């Protein structure tokens, strides 16, 4: 049996990997969105920065 600490560490490592993939994915989507910058994206991006 693994100890609870080992299980917790394994879960944290999995989350780190998932978070880094999500980060890359969101940056990619963000770039796609930003590339053509229509006027209405200004306020939207302004709101997003506060989150």
mmCIF entry with sequence, helices, sheets and N, C-alpha, C, O atoms, coordinates in Angstrom:
data_MODEL
# 
_entry.id   MODEL 
# 
_entity.id                         1 
_entity.type                       polymer 
_entity.pdbx_number_of_molecules   1 
# 
_entity_poly.entity_id                      1 
_entity_poly.type                           'polypeptide(L)' 
_entity_poly.nstd_linkage                   no 
_entity_poly.nstd_monomer                   no 
_entity_poly.pdbx_seq_one_letter_code       
;(UNK)(UNK)(UNK)(UNK)(UNK)(UNK)(UNK)(UNK)(UNK)(UNK)(UNK)(UNK)(UNK)(UNK)(UNK)(UNK)
(UNK)(UNK)(UNK)(UNK)(UNK)(UNK)(UNK)(UNK)(UNK)(UNK)(UNK)(UNK)(UNK)(UNK)(UNK)(UNK)
(UNK)(UNK)(UNK)(UNK)(UNK)(UNK)(UNK)(UNK)(UNK)(UNK)(UNK)(UNK)(UNK)(UNK)(UNK)(UNK)
(UNK)(UNK)(UNK)
;
_entity_poly.pdbx_seq_one_letter_code_can   XXXXXXXXXXXXXXXXXXXXXXXXXXXXXXXXXXXXXXXXXXXXXXXXXXX 
_entity_poly.pdbx_strand_id                 A 
# 
loop_
_entity_poly_seq.entity_id 
_entity_poly_seq.num 
_entity_poly_seq.mon_id 
_entity_poly_seq.hetero 
1 1  UNK n 
1 2  UNK n 
1 3  UNK n 
1 4  UNK n 
1 5  UNK n 
1 6  UNK n 
1 7  UNK n 
1 8  UNK n 
1 9  UNK n 
1 10 UNK n 
1 11 UNK n 
1 12 UNK n 
1 13 UNK n 
1 14 UNK n 
1 15 UNK n 
1 16 UNK n 
1 17 UNK n 
1 18 UNK n 
1 19 UNK n 
1 20 UNK n 
1 21 UNK n 
1 22 UNK n 
1 23 UNK n 
1 24 UNK n 
1 25 UNK n 
1 26 UNK n 
1 27 UNK n 
1 28 UNK n 
1 29 UNK n 
1 30 UNK n 
1 31 UNK n 
1 32 UNK n 
1 33 UNK n 
1 34 UNK n 
1 35 UNK n 
1 36 UNK n 
1 37 UNK n 
1 38 UNK n 
1 39 UNK n 
1 40 UNK n 
1 41 UNK n 
1 42 UNK n 
1 43 UNK n 
1 44 UNK n 
1 45 UNK n 
1 46 UNK n 
1 47 UNK n 
1 48 UNK n 
1 49 UNK n 
1 50 UNK n 
1 51 UNK n 
# 
_struct_asym.id          A 
_struct_asym.entity_id   1 
# 
loop_
_struct_conf.conf_type_id 
_struct_conf.id 
_struct_conf.pdbx_PDB_helix_id 
_struct_conf.beg_label_comp_id 
_struct_conf.beg_label_asym_id 
_struct_conf.beg_label_seq_id 
_struct_conf.pdbx_beg_PDB_ins_code 
_struct_conf.end_label_comp_id 
_struct_conf.end_label_asym_id 
_struct_conf.end_label_seq_id 
_struct_conf.pdbx_end_PDB_ins_code 
_struct_conf.beg_auth_comp_id 
_struct_conf.beg_auth_asym_id 
_struct_conf.beg_auth_seq_id 
_struct_conf.end_auth_comp_id 
_struct_conf.end_auth_asym_id 
_struct_conf.end_auth_seq_id 
_struct_conf.pdbx_PDB_helix_class 
_struct_conf.details 
_struct_conf.pdbx_PDB_helix_length 
HELX_P HELX_P1 AA1 UNK A 4  ? UNK A 35 ? UNK A 4  UNK A 35 1 ? 32 
HELX_P HELX_P2 AA2 UNK A 41 ? UNK A 49 ? UNK A 41 UNK A 49 1 ? 9  
# 
_struct_conf_type.id          HELX_P 
_struct_conf_type.criteria    ? 
_struct_conf_type.reference   ? 
# 
loop_
_atom_site.group_PDB 
_atom_site.id 
_atom_site.type_symbol 
_atom_site.label_atom_id 
_atom_site.label_alt_id 
_atom_site.label_comp_id 
_atom_site.label_asym_id 
_atom_site.label_entity_id 
_atom_site.label_seq_id 
_atom_site.pdbx_PDB_ins_code 
_atom_site.Cartn_x 
_atom_site.Cartn_y 
_atom_site.Cartn_z 
_atom_site.occupancy 
_atom_site.B_iso_or_equiv 
_atom_site.pdbx_formal_charge 
_atom_site.auth_seq_id 
_atom_site.auth_comp_id 
_atom_site.auth_asym_id 
_atom_site.auth_atom_id 
_atom_site.pdbx_PDB_model_num 
ATOM 1   N N  . UNK A 1 1  ? 0.841   -1.206 0.000   1.00 0.00 ? 1  UNK A N  1 
ATOM 2   C CA . UNK A 1 1  ? 0.000   0.000  0.000   1.00 0.00 ? 1  UNK A CA 1 
ATOM 3   C C  . UNK A 1 1  ? 0.873   1.252  0.000   1.00 0.00 ? 1  UNK A C  1 
ATOM 4   O O  . UNK A 1 1  ? 1.864   1.345  0.724   1.00 0.00 ? 1  UNK A O  1 
ATOM 5   N N  . UNK A 1 2  ? 0.481   2.190  -0.818  1.00 0.00 ? 2  UNK A N  1 
ATOM 6   C CA . UNK A 1 2  ? 1.184   3.471  -0.797  1.00 0.00 ? 2  UNK A CA 1 
ATOM 7   C C  . UNK A 1 2  ? 0.685   4.286  0.392   1.00 0.00 ? 2  UNK A C  1 
ATOM 8   O O  . UNK A 1 2  ? -0.470  4.174  0.802   1.00 0.00 ? 2  UNK A O  1 
ATOM 9   N N  . UNK A 1 3  ? 1.562   5.091  0.924   1.00 0.00 ? 3  UNK A N  1 
ATOM 10  C CA . UNK A 1 3  ? 1.129   5.955  2.015   1.00 0.00 ? 3  UNK A CA 1 
ATOM 11  C C  . UNK A 1 3  ? 0.324   7.121  1.432   1.00 0.00 ? 3  UNK A C  1 
ATOM 12  O O  . UNK A 1 3  ? 0.373   7.388  0.232   1.00 0.00 ? 3  UNK A O  1 
ATOM 13  N N  . UNK A 1 4  ? -0.398  7.790  2.285   1.00 0.00 ? 4  UNK A N  1 
ATOM 14  C CA . UNK A 1 4  ? -1.203  8.929  1.824   1.00 0.00 ? 4  UNK A CA 1 
ATOM 15  C C  . UNK A 1 4  ? -0.316  10.015 1.236   1.00 0.00 ? 4  UNK A C  1 
ATOM 16  O O  . UNK A 1 4  ? -0.692  10.687 0.275   1.00 0.00 ? 4  UNK A O  1 
ATOM 17  N N  . UNK A 1 5  ? 0.862   10.179 1.820   1.00 0.00 ? 5  UNK A N  1 
ATOM 18  C CA . UNK A 1 5  ? 1.784   11.209 1.334   1.00 0.00 ? 5  UNK A CA 1 
ATOM 19  C C  . UNK A 1 5  ? 2.185   10.916 -0.111  1.00 0.00 ? 5  UNK A C  1 
ATOM 20  O O  . UNK A 1 5  ? 2.204   11.818 -0.948  1.00 0.00 ? 5  UNK A O  1 
ATOM 21  N N  . UNK A 1 6  ? 2.509   9.646  -0.402  1.00 0.00 ? 6  UNK A N  1 
ATOM 22  C CA . UNK A 1 6  ? 2.891   9.262  -1.767  1.00 0.00 ? 6  UNK A CA 1 
ATOM 23  C C  . UNK A 1 6  ? 1.758   9.534  -2.748  1.00 0.00 ? 6  UNK A C  1 
ATOM 24  O O  . UNK A 1 6  ? 1.978   10.047 -3.845  1.00 0.00 ? 6  UNK A O  1 
ATOM 25  N N  . UNK A 1 7  ? 0.541   9.183  -2.336  1.00 0.00 ? 7  UNK A N  1 
ATOM 26  C CA . UNK A 1 7  ? -0.621  9.394  -3.203  1.00 0.00 ? 7  UNK A CA 1 
ATOM 27  C C  . UNK A 1 7  ? -0.822  10.888 -3.444  1.00 0.00 ? 7  UNK A C  1 
ATOM 28  O O  . UNK A 1 7  ? -1.077  11.316 -4.570  1.00 0.00 ? 7  UNK A O  1 
ATOM 29  N N  . UNK A 1 8  ? -0.704  11.672 -2.380  1.00 0.00 ? 8  UNK A N  1 
ATOM 30  C CA . UNK A 1 8  ? -0.872  13.121 -2.510  1.00 0.00 ? 8  UNK A CA 1 
ATOM 31  C C  . UNK A 1 8  ? 0.173   13.700 -3.464  1.00 0.00 ? 8  UNK A C  1 
ATOM 32  O O  . UNK A 1 8  ? -0.151  14.528 -4.315  1.00 0.00 ? 8  UNK A O  1 
ATOM 33  N N  . UNK A 1 9  ? 1.427   13.262 -3.321  1.00 0.00 ? 9  UNK A N  1 
ATOM 34  C CA . UNK A 1 9  ? 2.490   13.752 -4.199  1.00 0.00 ? 9  UNK A CA 1 
ATOM 35  C C  . UNK A 1 9  ? 2.218   13.378 -5.651  1.00 0.00 ? 9  UNK A C  1 
ATOM 36  O O  . UNK A 1 9  ? 2.435   14.186 -6.554  1.00 0.00 ? 9  UNK A O  1 
ATOM 37  N N  . UNK A 1 10 ? 1.742   12.154 -5.878  1.00 0.00 ? 10 UNK A N  1 
ATOM 38  C CA . UNK A 1 10 ? 1.436   11.708 -7.237  1.00 0.00 ? 10 UNK A CA 1 
ATOM 39  C C  . UNK A 1 10 ? 0.329   12.570 -7.839  1.00 0.00 ? 10 UNK A C  1 
ATOM 40  O O  . UNK A 1 10 ? 0.397   12.949 -9.008  1.00 0.00 ? 10 UNK A O  1 
ATOM 41  N N  . UNK A 1 11 ? -0.687  12.875 -7.037  1.00 0.00 ? 11 UNK A N  1 
ATOM 42  C CA . UNK A 1 11 ? -1.790  13.708 -7.521  1.00 0.00 ? 11 UNK A CA 1 
ATOM 43  C C  . UNK A 1 11 ? -1.304  15.111 -7.856  1.00 0.00 ? 11 UNK A C  1 
ATOM 44  O O  . UNK A 1 11 ? -1.703  15.689 -8.867  1.00 0.00 ? 11 UNK A O  1 
ATOM 45  N N  . UNK A 1 12 ? -0.435  15.657 -7.001  1.00 0.00 ? 12 UNK A N  1 
ATOM 46  C CA . UNK A 1 12 ? 0.103   16.996 -7.238  1.00 0.00 ? 12 UNK A CA 1 
ATOM 47  C C  . UNK A 1 12 ? 0.898   17.014 -8.541  1.00 0.00 ? 12 UNK A C  1 
ATOM 48  O O  . UNK A 1 12 ? 0.779   17.951 -9.331  1.00 0.00 ? 12 UNK A O  1 
ATOM 49  N N  . UNK A 1 13 ? 1.712   15.975 -8.764  1.00 0.00 ? 13 UNK A N  1 
ATOM 50  C CA . UNK A 1 13 ? 2.492   15.906 -10.001 1.00 0.00 ? 13 UNK A CA 1 
ATOM 51  C C  . UNK A 1 13 ? 1.579   15.855 -11.218 1.00 0.00 ? 13 UNK A C  1 
ATOM 52  O O  . UNK A 1 13 ? 1.830   16.533 -12.214 1.00 0.00 ? 13 UNK A O  1 
ATOM 53  N N  . UNK A 1 14 ? 0.512   15.047 -11.140 1.00 0.00 ? 14 UNK A N  1 
ATOM 54  C CA . UNK A 1 14 ? -0.443  14.968 -12.249 1.00 0.00 ? 14 UNK A CA 1 
ATOM 55  C C  . UNK A 1 14 ? -1.071  16.324 -12.506 1.00 0.00 ? 14 UNK A C  1 
ATOM 56  O O  . UNK A 1 14 ? -1.231  16.731 -13.656 1.00 0.00 ? 14 UNK A O  1 
ATOM 57  N N  . UNK A 1 15 ? -1.430  17.028 -11.431 1.00 0.00 ? 15 UNK A N  1 
ATOM 58  C CA . UNK A 1 15 ? -2.041  18.345 -11.584 1.00 0.00 ? 15 UNK A CA 1 
ATOM 59  C C  . UNK A 1 15 ? -1.069  19.315 -12.235 1.00 0.00 ? 15 UNK A C  1 
ATOM 60  O O  . UNK A 1 15 ? -1.469  20.123 -13.073 1.00 0.00 ? 15 UNK A O  1 
ATOM 61  N N  . UNK A 1 16 ? 0.211   19.246 -11.856 1.00 0.00 ? 16 UNK A N  1 
ATOM 62  C CA . UNK A 1 16 ? 1.212   20.129 -12.451 1.00 0.00 ? 16 UNK A CA 1 
ATOM 63  C C  . UNK A 1 16 ? 1.285   19.914 -13.953 1.00 0.00 ? 16 UNK A C  1 
ATOM 64  O O  . UNK A 1 16 ? 1.322   20.875 -14.721 1.00 0.00 ? 16 UNK A O  1 
ATOM 65  N N  . UNK A 1 17 ? 1.306   18.653 -14.375 1.00 0.00 ? 17 UNK A N  1 
ATOM 66  C CA . UNK A 1 17 ? 1.364   18.340 -15.801 1.00 0.00 ? 17 UNK A CA 1 
ATOM 67  C C  . UNK A 1 17 ? 0.122   18.867 -16.503 1.00 0.00 ? 17 UNK A C  1 
ATOM 68  O O  . UNK A 1 17 ? 0.219   19.495 -17.558 1.00 0.00 ? 17 UNK A O  1 
ATOM 69  N N  . UNK A 1 18 ? -1.046  18.612 -15.919 1.00 0.00 ? 18 UNK A N  1 
ATOM 70  C CA . UNK A 1 18 ? -2.302  19.074 -16.507 1.00 0.00 ? 18 UNK A CA 1 
ATOM 71  C C  . UNK A 1 18 ? -2.315  20.595 -16.600 1.00 0.00 ? 18 UNK A C  1 
ATOM 72  O O  . UNK A 1 18 ? -2.732  21.152 -17.616 1.00 0.00 ? 18 UNK A O  1 
ATOM 73  N N  . UNK A 1 19 ? -1.861  21.268 -15.546 1.00 0.00 ? 19 UNK A N  1 
ATOM 74  C CA . UNK A 1 19 ? -1.856  22.728 -15.546 1.00 0.00 ? 19 UNK A CA 1 
ATOM 75  C C  . UNK A 1 19 ? -0.939  23.285 -16.616 1.00 0.00 ? 19 UNK A C  1 
ATOM 76  O O  . UNK A 1 19 ? -1.286  24.268 -17.270 1.00 0.00 ? 19 UNK A O  1 
ATOM 77  N N  . UNK A 1 20 ? 0.234   22.675 -16.811 1.00 0.00 ? 20 UNK A N  1 
ATOM 78  C CA . UNK A 1 20 ? 1.146   23.185 -17.824 1.00 0.00 ? 20 UNK A CA 1 
ATOM 79  C C  . UNK A 1 20 ? 0.558   22.995 -19.221 1.00 0.00 ? 20 UNK A C  1 
ATOM 80  O O  . UNK A 1 20 ? 0.697   23.869 -20.077 1.00 0.00 ? 20 UNK A O  1 
ATOM 81  N N  . UNK A 1 21 ? -0.107  21.843 -19.457 1.00 0.00 ? 21 UNK A N  1 
ATOM 82  C CA . UNK A 1 21 ? -0.753  21.636 -20.757 1.00 0.00 ? 21 UNK A CA 1 
ATOM 83  C C  . UNK A 1 21 ? -1.884  22.635 -20.958 1.00 0.00 ? 21 UNK A C  1 
ATOM 84  O O  . UNK A 1 21 ? -2.039  23.193 -22.044 1.00 0.00 ? 21 UNK A O  1 
ATOM 85  N N  . UNK A 1 22 ? -2.681  22.862 -19.902 1.00 0.00 ? 22 UNK A N  1 
ATOM 86  C CA . UNK A 1 22 ? -3.776  23.825 -19.995 1.00 0.00 ? 22 UNK A CA 1 
ATOM 87  C C  . UNK A 1 22 ? -3.228  25.207 -20.297 1.00 0.00 ? 22 UNK A C  1 
ATOM 88  O O  . UNK A 1 22 ? -3.785  25.936 -21.118 1.00 0.00 ? 22 UNK A O  1 
ATOM 89  N N  . UNK A 1 23 ? -2.134  25.571 -19.633 1.00 0.00 ? 23 UNK A N  1 
ATOM 90  C CA . UNK A 1 23 ? -1.525  26.879 -19.819 1.00 0.00 ? 23 UNK A CA 1 
ATOM 91  C C  . UNK A 1 23 ? -1.114  27.070 -21.279 1.00 0.00 ? 23 UNK A C  1 
ATOM 92  O O  . UNK A 1 23 ? -1.394  28.106 -21.880 1.00 0.00 ? 23 UNK A O  1 
ATOM 93  N N  . UNK A 1 24 ? -0.443  26.051 -21.844 1.00 0.00 ? 24 UNK A N  1 
ATOM 94  C CA . UNK A 1 24 ? -0.014  26.108 -23.243 1.00 0.00 ? 24 UNK A CA 1 
ATOM 95  C C  . UNK A 1 24 ? -1.235  26.218 -24.151 1.00 0.00 ? 24 UNK A C  1 
ATOM 96  O O  . UNK A 1 24 ? -1.250  27.017 -25.087 1.00 0.00 ? 24 UNK A O  1 
ATOM 97  N N  . UNK A 1 25 ? -2.260  25.411 -23.871 1.00 0.00 ? 25 UNK A N  1 
ATOM 98  C CA . UNK A 1 25 ? -3.479  25.412 -24.676 1.00 0.00 ? 25 UNK A CA 1 
ATOM 99  C C  . UNK A 1 25 ? -4.143  26.784 -24.649 1.00 0.00 ? 25 UNK A C  1 
ATOM 100 O O  . UNK A 1 25 ? -4.530  27.311 -25.692 1.00 0.00 ? 25 UNK A O  1 
ATOM 101 N N  . UNK A 1 26 ? -4.277  27.369 -23.441 1.00 0.00 ? 26 UNK A N  1 
ATOM 102 C CA . UNK A 1 26 ? -4.934  28.663 -23.334 1.00 0.00 ? 26 UNK A CA 1 
ATOM 103 C C  . UNK A 1 26 ? -4.124  29.753 -24.018 1.00 0.00 ? 26 UNK A C  1 
ATOM 104 O O  . UNK A 1 26 ? -4.695  30.655 -24.630 1.00 0.00 ? 26 UNK A O  1 
ATOM 105 N N  . UNK A 1 27 ? -2.789  29.681 -23.922 1.00 0.00 ? 27 UNK A N  1 
ATOM 106 C CA . UNK A 1 27 ? -1.963  30.674 -24.605 1.00 0.00 ? 27 UNK A CA 1 
ATOM 107 C C  . UNK A 1 27 ? -2.156  30.582 -26.107 1.00 0.00 ? 27 UNK A C  1 
ATOM 108 O O  . UNK A 1 27 ? -2.228  31.601 -26.793 1.00 0.00 ? 27 UNK A O  1 
ATOM 109 N N  . UNK A 1 28 ? -2.241  29.352 -26.621 1.00 0.00 ? 28 UNK A N  1 
ATOM 110 C CA . UNK A 1 28 ? -2.451  29.127 -28.052 1.00 0.00 ? 28 UNK A CA 1 
ATOM 111 C C  . UNK A 1 28 ? -3.784  29.732 -28.492 1.00 0.00 ? 28 UNK A C  1 
ATOM 112 O O  . UNK A 1 28 ? -3.852  30.446 -29.492 1.00 0.00 ? 28 UNK A O  1 
ATOM 113 N N  . UNK A 1 29 ? -4.845  29.437 -27.731 1.00 0.00 ? 29 UNK A N  1 
ATOM 114 C CA . UNK A 1 29 ? -6.173  29.972 -28.048 1.00 0.00 ? 29 UNK A CA 1 
ATOM 115 C C  . UNK A 1 29 ? -6.152  31.492 -27.961 1.00 0.00 ? 29 UNK A C  1 
ATOM 116 O O  . UNK A 1 29 ? -6.721  32.181 -28.808 1.00 0.00 ? 29 UNK A O  1 
ATOM 117 N N  . UNK A 1 30 ? -5.491  32.004 -26.931 1.00 0.00 ? 30 UNK A N  1 
ATOM 118 C CA . UNK A 1 30 ? -5.385  33.443 -26.714 1.00 0.00 ? 30 UNK A CA 1 
ATOM 119 C C  . UNK A 1 30 ? -4.732  34.114 -27.926 1.00 0.00 ? 30 UNK A C  1 
ATOM 120 O O  . UNK A 1 30 ? -5.193  35.156 -28.392 1.00 0.00 ? 30 UNK A O  1 
ATOM 121 N N  . UNK A 1 31 ? -3.648  33.502 -28.434 1.00 0.00 ? 31 UNK A N  1 
ATOM 122 C CA . UNK A 1 31 ? -2.971  34.033 -29.615 1.00 0.00 ? 31 UNK A CA 1 
ATOM 123 C C  . UNK A 1 31 ? -3.910  34.044 -30.813 1.00 0.00 ? 31 UNK A C  1 
ATOM 124 O O  . UNK A 1 31 ? -3.947  35.019 -31.564 1.00 0.00 ? 31 UNK A O  1 
ATOM 125 N N  . UNK A 1 32 ? -4.669  32.968 -30.998 1.00 0.00 ? 32 UNK A N  1 
ATOM 126 C CA . UNK A 1 32 ? -5.619  32.894 -32.110 1.00 0.00 ? 32 UNK A CA 1 
ATOM 127 C C  . UNK A 1 32 ? -6.653  34.009 -32.006 1.00 0.00 ? 32 UNK A C  1 
ATOM 128 O O  . UNK A 1 32 ? -7.028  34.623 -33.004 1.00 0.00 ? 32 UNK A O  1 
ATOM 129 N N  . UNK A 1 33 ? -7.105  34.258 -30.782 1.00 0.00 ? 33 UNK A N  1 
ATOM 130 C CA . UNK A 1 33 ? -8.131  35.283 -30.564 1.00 0.00 ? 33 UNK A CA 1 
ATOM 131 C C  . UNK A 1 33 ? -7.550  36.672 -30.822 1.00 0.00 ? 33 UNK A C  1 
ATOM 132 O O  . UNK A 1 33 ? -8.193  37.513 -31.452 1.00 0.00 ? 33 UNK A O  1 
ATOM 133 N N  . UNK A 1 34 ? -6.342  36.906 -30.337 1.00 0.00 ? 34 UNK A N  1 
ATOM 134 C CA . UNK A 1 34 ? -5.736  38.237 -30.403 1.00 0.00 ? 34 UNK A CA 1 
ATOM 135 C C  . UNK A 1 34 ? -5.305  38.611 -31.822 1.00 0.00 ? 34 UNK A C  1 
ATOM 136 O O  . UNK A 1 34 ? -5.369  39.782 -32.196 1.00 0.00 ? 34 UNK A O  1 
ATOM 137 N N  . UNK A 1 35 ? -4.872  37.637 -32.607 1.00 0.00 ? 35 UNK A N  1 
ATOM 138 C CA . UNK A 1 35 ? -4.251  37.926 -33.897 1.00 0.00 ? 35 UNK A CA 1 
ATOM 139 C C  . UNK A 1 35 ? -5.007  38.984 -34.707 1.00 0.00 ? 35 UNK A C  1 
ATOM 140 O O  . UNK A 1 35 ? -4.407  40.003 -35.047 1.00 0.00 ? 35 UNK A O  1 
ATOM 141 N N  . UNK A 1 36 ? -6.301  38.797 -35.037 1.00 0.00 ? 36 UNK A N  1 
ATOM 142 C CA . UNK A 1 36 ? -7.011  39.941 -35.610 1.00 0.00 ? 36 UNK A CA 1 
ATOM 143 C C  . UNK A 1 36 ? -7.657  40.697 -34.449 1.00 0.00 ? 36 UNK A C  1 
ATOM 144 O O  . UNK A 1 36 ? -8.536  40.148 -33.784 1.00 0.00 ? 36 UNK A O  1 
ATOM 145 N N  . UNK A 1 37 ? -7.251  41.929 -34.188 1.00 0.00 ? 37 UNK A N  1 
ATOM 146 C CA . UNK A 1 37 ? -7.787  42.630 -33.019 1.00 0.00 ? 37 UNK A CA 1 
ATOM 147 C C  . UNK A 1 37 ? -8.895  43.583 -33.450 1.00 0.00 ? 37 UNK A C  1 
ATOM 148 O O  . UNK A 1 37 ? -8.619  44.709 -33.863 1.00 0.00 ? 37 UNK A O  1 
ATOM 149 N N  . UNK A 1 38 ? -10.155 43.138 -33.355 1.00 0.00 ? 38 UNK A N  1 
ATOM 150 C CA . UNK A 1 38 ? -11.252 44.069 -33.606 1.00 0.00 ? 38 UNK A CA 1 
ATOM 151 C C  . UNK A 1 38 ? -11.421 44.987 -32.398 1.00 0.00 ? 38 UNK A C  1 
ATOM 152 O O  . UNK A 1 38 ? -10.927 44.692 -31.310 1.00 0.00 ? 38 UNK A O  1 
ATOM 153 N N  . UNK A 1 39 ? -12.119 46.095 -32.598 1.00 0.00 ? 39 UNK A N  1 
ATOM 154 C CA . UNK A 1 39 ? -12.274 47.080 -31.527 1.00 0.00 ? 39 UNK A CA 1 
ATOM 155 C C  . UNK A 1 39 ? -12.948 46.493 -30.296 1.00 0.00 ? 39 UNK A C  1 
ATOM 156 O O  . UNK A 1 39 ? -12.614 46.875 -29.174 1.00 0.00 ? 39 UNK A O  1 
ATOM 157 N N  . UNK A 1 40 ? -13.894 45.569 -30.481 1.00 0.00 ? 40 UNK A N  1 
ATOM 158 C CA . UNK A 1 40 ? -14.643 45.066 -29.326 1.00 0.00 ? 40 UNK A CA 1 
ATOM 159 C C  . UNK A 1 40 ? -13.814 44.171 -28.427 1.00 0.00 ? 40 UNK A C  1 
ATOM 160 O O  . UNK A 1 40 ? -14.240 43.879 -27.310 1.00 0.00 ? 40 UNK A O  1 
ATOM 161 N N  . UNK A 1 41 ? -12.628 43.716 -28.874 1.00 0.00 ? 41 UNK A N  1 
ATOM 162 C CA . UNK A 1 41 ? -11.803 42.883 -27.988 1.00 0.00 ? 41 UNK A CA 1 
ATOM 163 C C  . UNK A 1 41 ? -11.132 43.709 -26.893 1.00 0.00 ? 41 UNK A C  1 
ATOM 164 O O  . UNK A 1 41 ? -10.733 43.161 -25.865 1.00 0.00 ? 41 UNK A O  1 
ATOM 165 N N  . UNK A 1 42 ? -11.005 45.011 -27.099 1.00 0.00 ? 42 UNK A N  1 
ATOM 166 C CA . UNK A 1 42 ? -10.365 45.868 -26.097 1.00 0.00 ? 42 UNK A CA 1 
ATOM 167 C C  . UNK A 1 42 ? -10.962 45.713 -24.709 1.00 0.00 ? 42 UNK A C  1 
ATOM 168 O O  . UNK A 1 42 ? -10.257 45.340 -23.771 1.00 0.00 ? 42 UNK A O  1 
ATOM 169 N N  . UNK A 1 43 ? -12.269 45.996 -24.561 1.00 0.00 ? 43 UNK A N  1 
ATOM 170 C CA . UNK A 1 43 ? -12.906 45.855 -23.243 1.00 0.00 ? 43 UNK A CA 1 
ATOM 171 C C  . UNK A 1 43 ? -12.886 44.417 -22.733 1.00 0.00 ? 43 UNK A C  1 
ATOM 172 O O  . UNK A 1 43 ? -12.731 44.186 -21.534 1.00 0.00 ? 43 UNK A O  1 
ATOM 173 N N  . UNK A 1 44 ? -13.044 43.448 -23.639 1.00 0.00 ? 44 UNK A N  1 
ATOM 174 C CA . UNK A 1 44 ? -13.046 42.038 -23.230 1.00 0.00 ? 44 UNK A CA 1 
ATOM 175 C C  . UNK A 1 44 ? -11.699 41.678 -22.617 1.00 0.00 ? 44 UNK A C  1 
ATOM 176 O O  . UNK A 1 44 ? -11.645 41.071 -21.547 1.00 0.00 ? 44 UNK A O  1 
ATOM 177 N N  . UNK A 1 45 ? -10.610 42.049 -23.290 1.00 0.00 ? 45 UNK A N  1 
ATOM 178 C CA . UNK A 1 45 ? -9.271  41.749 -22.773 1.00 0.00 ? 45 UNK A CA 1 
ATOM 179 C C  . UNK A 1 45 ? -9.039  42.491 -21.467 1.00 0.00 ? 45 UNK A C  1 
ATOM 180 O O  . UNK A 1 45 ? -8.409  41.959 -20.554 1.00 0.00 ? 45 UNK A O  1 
ATOM 181 N N  . UNK A 1 46 ? -9.542  43.716 -21.372 1.00 0.00 ? 46 UNK A N  1 
ATOM 182 C CA . UNK A 1 46 ? -9.410  44.490 -20.143 1.00 0.00 ? 46 UNK A CA 1 
ATOM 183 C C  . UNK A 1 46 ? -10.054 43.760 -18.975 1.00 0.00 ? 46 UNK A C  1 
ATOM 184 O O  . UNK A 1 46 ? -9.492  43.710 -17.881 1.00 0.00 ? 46 UNK A O  1 
ATOM 185 N N  . UNK A 1 47 ? -11.245 43.187 -19.210 1.00 0.00 ? 47 UNK A N  1 
ATOM 186 C CA . UNK A 1 47 ? -11.937 42.444 -18.155 1.00 0.00 ? 47 UNK A CA 1 
ATOM 187 C C  . UNK A 1 47 ? -11.189 41.168 -17.813 1.00 0.00 ? 47 UNK A C  1 
ATOM 188 O O  . UNK A 1 47 ? -11.082 40.804 -16.642 1.00 0.00 ? 47 UNK A O  1 
ATOM 189 N N  . UNK A 1 48 ? -10.666 40.478 -18.835 1.00 0.00 ? 48 UNK A N  1 
ATOM 190 C CA . UNK A 1 48 ? -9.987  39.202 -18.613 1.00 0.00 ? 48 UNK A CA 1 
ATOM 191 C C  . UNK A 1 48 ? -8.740  39.372 -17.762 1.00 0.00 ? 48 UNK A C  1 
ATOM 192 O O  . UNK A 1 48 ? -8.394  38.480 -16.987 1.00 0.00 ? 48 UNK A O  1 
ATOM 193 N N  . UNK A 1 49 ? -8.060  40.505 -17.894 1.00 0.00 ? 49 UNK A N  1 
ATOM 194 C CA . UNK A 1 49 ? -6.813  40.712 -17.155 1.00 0.00 ? 49 UNK A CA 1 
ATOM 195 C C  . UNK A 1 49 ? -7.046  40.766 -15.650 1.00 0.00 ? 49 UNK A C  1 
ATOM 196 O O  . UNK A 1 49 ? -6.139  40.484 -14.868 1.00 0.00 ? 49 UNK A O  1 
ATOM 197 N N  . UNK A 1 50 ? -8.263  41.129 -15.244 1.00 0.00 ? 50 UNK A N  1 
ATOM 198 C CA . UNK A 1 50 ? -8.535  41.255 -13.813 1.00 0.00 ? 50 UNK A CA 1 
ATOM 199 C C  . UNK A 1 50 ? -8.835  39.919 -13.156 1.00 0.00 ? 50 UNK A C  1 
ATOM 200 O O  . UNK A 1 50 ? -8.837  39.832 -11.928 1.00 0.00 ? 50 UNK A O  1 
ATOM 201 N N  . UNK A 1 51 ? -9.086  38.881 -13.930 1.00 0.00 ? 51 UNK A N  1 
ATOM 202 C CA . UNK A 1 51 ? -9.428  37.566 -13.364 1.00 0.00 ? 51 UNK A CA 1 
ATOM 203 C C  . UNK A 1 51 ? -8.183  36.834 -12.925 1.00 0.00 ? 51 UNK A C  1 
ATOM 204 O O  . UNK A 1 51 ? -8.270  35.712 -12.425 1.00 0.00 ? 51 UNK A O  1 
# 
